Amino acid sequence: MRQSNSLGTLCHVSAPPARVLSHRPHIPTRQLGPLGALGYRVVNTLDSRVGYHGKYEWFGKPSARVDDLINLAPARLTALALTVAALVTPDCDAARGIRVAWRDCSFCESPNAGWPMGAMAGLLGVRLEKEGHYALGDATWPLGPRSIYTGHRIAQLAGGLVTLVAVATCTYLHRDSTLSLTTATDRHS
């Protein structure tokens, strides 16, 4: 992504790891097993390989739409996780992150990409832009090494938060299933 700084030069920044939750087939794996995970990867790969405009657009359109549908919740939950992580990160504005994500989410061609990228742009107070395609956020602060460091920190904290929630949820669900089995066994004794 490019950001013009106050000197008019361009700073090149790789996109922050904005999709903390996306592109991980947790739900398909949990609900449908290995075949669900494989199906998720096939749809995701087809979208990235043939889901573009051009000669074979007709072939890639179904996989692109299914991929959009599968990632609706993860993209929005990622924006939320990034915002929660920003609450404990210095020099971040969580309220601005949510506002920018909400305002700019539709600027990207994908119905999902704008949510986490817009949230990150708002949290950092920078403008993230892919020339000719989208521009997210307001250039409140110049984009530079500090923004990259802070964005990386937010993404790490959000990933840790999501991991803790997932482990707690799995532990709780496993405890419930163990209790159900124990109760059922006691009834039949």
C-alpha atoms as a printed R data frame, in Angstrom:
    type eleno elety resid chain resno       x       y       z
1   ATOM     1    CA   MET     A     1   0.000   0.000   0.000
2   ATOM     2    CA   ARG     A     2   1.153   3.530  -0.543
3   ATOM     3    CA   GLN     A     3   0.827   6.603   1.590
4   ATOM     4    CA   SER     A     4   2.009  10.041   0.647
5   ATOM     5    CA   ASN     A     5   3.840  11.629   3.523
6   ATOM     6    CA   SER     A     6   4.281  15.337   4.192
7   ATOM     7    CA   LEU     A     7   7.348  15.496   1.929
8   ATOM     8    CA   GLY     A     8   5.398  14.160  -1.034
9   ATOM     9    CA   THR     A     9   7.384  10.943  -1.237
10  ATOM    10    CA   LEU     A    10   5.757   7.557  -1.104
11  ATOM    11    CA   CYS     A    11   6.083   5.169   1.796
12  ATOM    12    CA   HIS     A    12   5.593   1.538   0.843
13  ATOM    13    CA   VAL     A    13   3.913  -0.497   3.511
14  ATOM    14    CA   SER     A    14   2.877  -4.088   3.351
15  ATOM    15    CA   ALA     A    15  -0.728  -4.511   4.403
16  ATOM    16    CA   PRO     A    16  -1.037  -5.139   8.129
17  ATOM    17    CA   PRO     A    17  -2.139  -8.636   9.063
18  ATOM    18    CA   ALA     A    18  -5.680  -7.342   9.065
19  ATOM    19    CA   ARG     A    19  -7.538 -10.582   8.807
20  ATOM    20    CA   VAL     A    20  -6.797 -12.062  12.177
21  ATOM    21    CA   LEU     A    21  -9.689 -14.501  11.847
22  ATOM    22    CA   SER     A    22 -10.137 -14.885   8.112
23  ATOM    23    CA   HIS     A    23  -8.611 -17.539   5.898
24  ATOM    24    CA   ARG     A    24  -8.578 -20.045   8.699
25  ATOM    25    CA   PRO     A    25 -11.114 -22.806   8.284
26  ATOM    26    CA   HIS     A    26 -11.998 -23.197  11.979
27  ATOM    27    CA   ILE     A    27 -15.762 -23.448  11.578
28  ATOM    28    CA   PRO     A    28 -15.719 -25.741   8.520
29  ATOM    29    CA   THR     A    29 -13.185 -27.983  10.280
30  ATOM    30    CA   ARG     A    30 -15.156 -28.100  13.533
31  ATOM    31    CA   GLN     A    31 -18.546 -28.664  11.935
32  ATOM    32    CA   LEU     A    32 -17.637 -30.696   8.841
33  ATOM    33    CA   GLY     A    33 -14.249 -32.185   9.687
34  ATOM    34    CA   PRO     A    34 -11.353 -32.422   7.229
35  ATOM    35    CA   LEU     A    35 -13.676 -32.320   4.205
36  ATOM    36    CA   GLY     A    36 -15.094 -29.002   5.410
37  ATOM    37    CA   ALA     A    37 -11.581 -27.580   5.768
38  ATOM    38    CA   LEU     A    38 -10.660 -28.882   2.319
39  ATOM    39    CA   GLY     A    39 -13.830 -27.385   0.824
40  ATOM    40    CA   TYR     A    40 -13.014 -24.045   2.432
41  ATOM    41    CA   ARG     A    41  -9.489 -24.087   1.005
42  ATOM    42    CA   VAL     A    42 -10.765 -25.045  -2.463
43  ATOM    43    CA   VAL     A    43 -13.268 -22.170  -2.504
44  ATOM    44    CA   ASN     A    44 -10.681 -19.739  -1.131
45  ATOM    45    CA   THR     A    45  -8.028 -20.840  -3.648
46  ATOM    46    CA   LEU     A    46 -10.447 -20.717  -6.586
47  ATOM    47    CA   ASP     A    47 -11.419 -17.191  -5.559
48  ATOM    48    CA   SER     A    48  -7.785 -16.075  -5.442
49  ATOM    49    CA   ARG     A    49  -6.886 -17.795  -8.740
50  ATOM    50    CA   VAL     A    50  -9.921 -17.307 -11.003
51  ATOM    51    CA   GLY     A    51 -12.247 -14.997  -9.087
52  ATOM    52    CA   TYR     A    52 -11.078 -11.887 -10.959
53  ATOM    53    CA   HIS     A    53 -12.505  -9.843 -13.798
54  ATOM    54    CA   GLY     A    54 -11.391 -10.952 -17.207
55  ATOM    55    CA   LYS     A    55 -11.749 -13.696 -19.769
56  ATOM    56    CA   TYR     A    56 -12.680 -16.435 -17.257
57  ATOM    57    CA   GLU     A    57 -14.727 -14.295 -14.875
58  ATOM    58    CA   TRP     A    58 -17.786 -16.508 -15.414
59  ATOM    59    CA   PHE     A    59 -15.784 -19.456 -14.066
60  ATOM    60    CA   GLY     A    60 -14.533 -17.671 -10.960
61  ATOM    61    CA   LYS     A    61 -17.695 -15.757 -10.026
62  ATOM    62    CA   PRO     A    62 -19.403 -18.607  -8.068
63  ATOM    63    CA   SER     A    63 -16.308 -19.328  -5.968
64  ATOM    64    CA   ALA     A    64 -15.813 -15.603  -5.340
65  ATOM    65    CA   ARG     A    65 -19.385 -15.243  -4.067
66  ATOM    66    CA   VAL     A    66 -19.119 -18.334  -1.847
67  ATOM    67    CA   ASP     A    67 -15.803 -17.028  -0.478
68  ATOM    68    CA   ASP     A    68 -17.450 -13.670   0.244
69  ATOM    69    CA   LEU     A    69 -20.241 -15.420   2.111
70  ATOM    70    CA   ILE     A    70 -17.925 -17.680   4.127
71  ATOM    71    CA   ASN     A    71 -15.827 -14.700   5.241
72  ATOM    72    CA   LEU     A    72 -18.632 -12.253   6.135
73  ATOM    73    CA   ALA     A    73 -18.494 -12.925   9.875
74  ATOM    74    CA   PRO     A    74 -14.695 -13.390  10.189
75  ATOM    75    CA   ALA     A    75 -13.964 -10.052   8.498
76  ATOM    76    CA   ARG     A    76 -16.270  -8.143  10.825
77  ATOM    77    CA   LEU     A    77 -15.067 -10.029  13.902
78  ATOM    78    CA   THR     A    78 -11.500  -9.235  12.879
79  ATOM    79    CA   ALA     A    79 -12.318  -5.515  12.813
80  ATOM    80    CA   LEU     A    80 -13.847  -5.894  16.275
81  ATOM    81    CA   ALA     A    81 -10.831  -7.847  17.613
82  ATOM    82    CA   LEU     A    82  -8.439  -5.213  16.239
83  ATOM    83    CA   THR     A    83 -10.481  -2.486  17.910
84  ATOM    84    CA   VAL     A    84 -10.518  -4.282  21.271
85  ATOM    85    CA   ALA     A    85  -6.741  -4.796  21.035
86  ATOM    86    CA   ALA     A    86  -6.327  -1.082  20.327
87  ATOM    87    CA   LEU     A    87  -7.956  -0.267  23.672
88  ATOM    88    CA   VAL     A    88  -4.728  -1.330  25.400
89  ATOM    89    CA   THR     A    89  -2.341  -0.007  22.743
90  ATOM    90    CA   PRO     A    90  -0.858   3.481  23.201
91  ATOM    91    CA   ASP     A    91  -1.479   6.061  20.457
92  ATOM    92    CA   CYS     A    92  -4.574   4.285  19.114
93  ATOM    93    CA   ASP     A    93  -8.140   5.499  18.938
94  ATOM    94    CA   ALA     A    94 -10.576   2.569  19.122
95  ATOM    95    CA   ALA     A    95 -13.641   4.745  18.484
96  ATOM    96    CA   ARG     A    96 -12.055   6.187  15.339
97  ATOM    97    CA   GLY     A    97 -11.189   2.640  14.216
98  ATOM    98    CA   ILE     A    98 -14.816   1.551  14.366
99  ATOM    99    CA   ARG     A    99 -16.017   4.774  12.713
100 ATOM   100    CA   VAL     A   100 -13.572   4.468   9.819
101 ATOM   101    CA   ALA     A   101 -14.307   0.758   9.352
102 ATOM   102    CA   TRP     A   102 -18.033   1.486   9.237
103 ATOM   103    CA   ARG     A   103 -17.608   4.469   6.923
104 ATOM   104    CA   ASP     A   104 -14.992   3.039   4.533
105 ATOM   105    CA   CYS     A   105 -15.843  -0.682   4.464
106 ATOM   106    CA   SER     A   106 -17.645  -0.370   1.126
107 ATOM   107    CA   PHE     A   107 -14.740   1.368  -0.639
108 ATOM   108    CA   CYS     A   108 -13.098  -1.982  -1.448
109 ATOM   109    CA   GLU     A   109 -14.448  -4.207  -4.190
110 ATOM   110    CA   SER     A   110 -14.648  -7.106  -1.729
111 ATOM   111    CA   PRO     A   111 -17.516  -6.916   0.774
112 ATOM   112    CA   ASN     A   112 -15.122  -8.125   3.475
113 ATOM   113    CA   ALA     A   113 -11.704  -6.563   2.926
114 ATOM   114    CA   GLY     A   114 -12.698  -3.032   3.900
115 ATOM   115    CA   TRP     A   115 -13.744  -3.949   7.455
116 ATOM   116    CA   PRO     A   116 -10.382  -4.970   8.942
117 ATOM   117    CA   MET     A   117  -8.328  -2.633   6.743
118 ATOM   118    CA   GLY     A   118 -10.607   0.311   7.522
119 ATOM   119    CA   ALA     A   119 -10.441  -0.491  11.225
120 ATOM   120    CA   MET     A   120  -6.634  -0.608  11.131
121 ATOM   121    CA   ALA     A   121  -6.459   2.670   9.177
122 ATOM   122    CA   GLY     A   122  -8.712   4.333  11.740
123 ATOM   123    CA   LEU     A   123  -6.885   2.874  14.730
124 ATOM   124    CA   LEU     A   124  -3.558   4.159  13.436
125 ATOM   125    CA   GLY     A   125  -4.949   7.444  12.128
126 ATOM   126    CA   VAL     A   126  -3.450   6.849   8.671
127 ATOM   127    CA   ARG     A   127  -4.739   6.540   5.141
128 ATOM   128    CA   LEU     A   128  -4.238   3.159   3.465
129 ATOM   129    CA   GLU     A   129  -4.524   3.305  -0.291
130 ATOM   130    CA   LYS     A   130  -4.244   1.060  -3.303
131 ATOM   131    CA   GLU     A   131  -4.023   3.536  -6.153
132 ATOM   132    CA   GLY     A   132  -6.970   3.340  -8.505
133 ATOM   133    CA   HIS     A   133  -8.861   0.941  -6.241
134 ATOM   134    CA   TYR     A   134  -9.519   2.265  -2.735
135 ATOM   135    CA   ALA     A   135  -8.421   4.688  -0.050
136 ATOM   136    CA   LEU     A   136  -9.320   3.954   3.572
137 ATOM   137    CA   GLY     A   137  -8.964   6.249   6.556
138 ATOM   138    CA   ASP     A   138  -7.849   9.813   7.059
139 ATOM   139    CA   ALA     A   139  -4.213  10.846   7.102
140 ATOM   140    CA   THR     A   140  -4.284  12.217  10.658
141 ATOM   141    CA   TRP     A   141  -0.717  11.041  11.247
142 ATOM   142    CA   PRO     A   142   2.092  10.430   8.758
143 ATOM   143    CA   LEU     A   143   2.607   6.800   7.859
144 ATOM   144    CA   GLY     A   144   6.009   5.603   8.929
145 ATOM   145    CA   PRO     A   145   7.908   3.073  11.034
146 ATOM   146    CA   ARG     A   146   5.930   3.923  14.178
147 ATOM   147    CA   SER     A   147   2.618   3.219  12.405
148 ATOM   148    CA   ILE     A   148   3.936  -0.104  11.155
149 ATOM   149    CA   TYR     A   149   5.175  -1.054  14.624
150 ATOM   150    CA   THR     A   150   1.863  -0.066  16.238
151 ATOM   151    CA   GLY     A   151  -0.163  -1.878  13.569
152 ATOM   152    CA   HIS     A   152   1.901  -5.011  14.091
153 ATOM   153    CA   ARG     A   153   1.389  -4.764  17.843
154 ATOM   154    CA   ILE     A   154  -2.384  -4.368  17.428
155 ATOM   155    CA   ALA     A   155  -2.518  -7.396  15.108
156 ATOM   156    CA   GLN     A   156  -0.501  -9.490  17.585
157 ATOM   157    CA   LEU     A   157  -2.729  -8.496  20.498
158 ATOM   158    CA   ALA     A   158  -5.868  -9.176  18.454
159 ATOM   159    CA   GLY     A   159  -4.525 -12.595  17.459
160 ATOM   160    CA   GLY     A   160  -3.770 -13.371  21.117
161 ATOM   161    CA   LEU     A   161  -7.232 -12.228  22.140
162 ATOM   162    CA   VAL     A   162  -8.896 -14.394  19.501
163 ATOM   163    CA   THR     A   163  -6.758 -17.367  20.559
164 ATOM   164    CA   LEU     A   164  -7.753 -16.927  24.205
165 ATOM   165    CA   VAL     A   165 -11.437 -16.689  23.293
166 ATOM   166    CA   ALA     A   166 -11.152 -19.794  21.079
167 ATOM   167    CA   VAL     A   167  -9.388 -21.823  23.779
168 ATOM   168    CA   ALA     A   168 -11.898 -20.737  26.420
169 ATOM   169    CA   THR     A   169 -14.805 -21.577  24.108
170 ATOM   170    CA   CYS     A   170 -13.391 -24.992  23.211
171 ATOM   171    CA   THR     A   171 -12.682 -25.731  26.872
172 ATOM   172    CA   TYR     A   172 -16.213 -24.766  27.829
173 ATOM   173    CA   LEU     A   173 -17.765 -26.805  24.999
174 ATOM   174    CA   HIS     A   174 -15.572 -29.799  25.806
175 ATOM   175    CA   ARG     A   175 -16.537 -29.556  29.481
176 ATOM   176    CA   ASP     A   176 -20.220 -29.498  28.549
177 ATOM   177    CA   SER     A   177 -19.884 -32.523  26.254
178 ATOM   178    CA   THR     A   178 -17.956 -34.425  28.952
179 ATOM   179    CA   LEU     A   179 -20.654 -33.622  31.515
180 ATOM   180    CA   SER     A   180 -23.355 -34.774  29.080
181 ATOM   181    CA   LEU     A   181 -21.579 -38.082  28.504
182 ATOM   182    CA   THR     A   182 -21.078 -38.617  32.238
183 ATOM   183    CA   THR     A   183 -24.729 -37.869  32.975
184 ATOM   184    CA   ALA     A   184 -25.909 -40.186  30.189
185 ATOM   185    CA   THR     A   185 -23.633 -42.984  31.455
186 ATOM   186    CA   ASP     A   186 -24.917 -42.533  35.028
187 ATOM   187    CA   ARG     A   187 -28.531 -42.858  33.860
188 ATOM   188    CA   HIS     A   188 -27.864 -46.156  32.101
189 ATOM   189    CA   SER     A   189 -26.033 -47.701  35.076
